[in-house]
Amino acid sequence: MSDQPNYDEIIKALEEKYEKIDQNTDDHLYGLLYSKPITYWDYIQTDALLNLQIQRTTLPDEMVFIAYHQINELLFKMILWEISQLAEKEDLDATFFESKLMRVSRYFDMLSTSFNIMREGMDVEQYMKFRYTLTPASGFQSAQYRLIEFASTELINLIDYRFRKDIDRDTPFTHAFEHLYWQAAGKDHKTGKKSTLLVNFEKRYKDEFLRFMETYNTRNLWTRFKELPISDQKNEELIKAMRHYDYTVNVSWVMAHYNAAKHYIDSGIGDGEATGGSDWKKYMHPKYQRRIFFPELWSAEELENWGNNL
């Protein structure tokens, strides 16, 4: 019967697939007899996802705060997923580089424009009440955001300006870690003592950060960009994409976050301090830390005025 489907090619392909991983094709085919058909809620793990929003108070708008930050962390995960592909790509070219970089930039564009959800989506009085239950936690403690920074630029560009002249590629990572720009936001500026915010953060993530710093020391976006042929490094579209990413992450997104925080912390309700105790204005505003991933792609005037007009 010629109208019957022929599965020979599919079976052959499956046998080749399982042979490569030293598996028995018959076992896997037999298992299909008992496997359940997939559903949307099983595939997305909807029930698990929607049960992760656990409030610490009875204030309704705390749900907005929790869900929004969880969405941010999911986007950070997607960003790291794209950057890792750039880091590990063997035959890297300008087309692939620009494509991945623009994906990442679109995620940060989304993050930048989404802050109005928090700024306009929570009652000020509610936020100024439930925020005290967050102490000493802070968005400062987003480990994935730190990984994005390490993966984006040369480590020297994340070092506090006061210490850059004494740090180079031969500096131990443990020493460099103690002089990252965000360390200052978690230390008493007079005594140098680390805050509970910073102590807890390092206890949980420092070892992972050090391993990641070492791995991406030679695989970060700038290092991989410099591995491209000179003609690709001069590609106008790629340079435009690099500058867009740099500005979006270190100015647009940071300022959106800053303005949302300012809306609540400077509302006149409460003590005007960040939950983690950091000097949030100097830590967040671009003109103070001047976080720049690719300084070589900006003019001297652009670097000098970074964040000054905001």
Secondary structure, 3 states (H helix, E strand, C coil): CCCCCCCHHHHHHHHHHHHHCCCCHHHHHHHHCCCCCCCHHHHHCHHHHHCCCCCCCCCCCHHHHHHHHHHHHHHHHHHHHHHHHHHHCCCCCHHHHHHHHHHHHHHHHHHHHCHHHHHCCCCHHHHHHHHHHCCCCCHHHCHHHHHHHHHHCCHHHHECHHHHHHCCCCCCHHHHHCCEHHHHHHECCCCCCECHHHHHHHHHHHHHHHHHHHHHCCCCHHHHHHHCCHHHHCCHHHHHHHHHHHHHHHHHHHHHHHHHHHHHHCCCCCCCCCCCCCCHHHHHCHHHHCCCCCHHHCCHHHHHCCCCCC
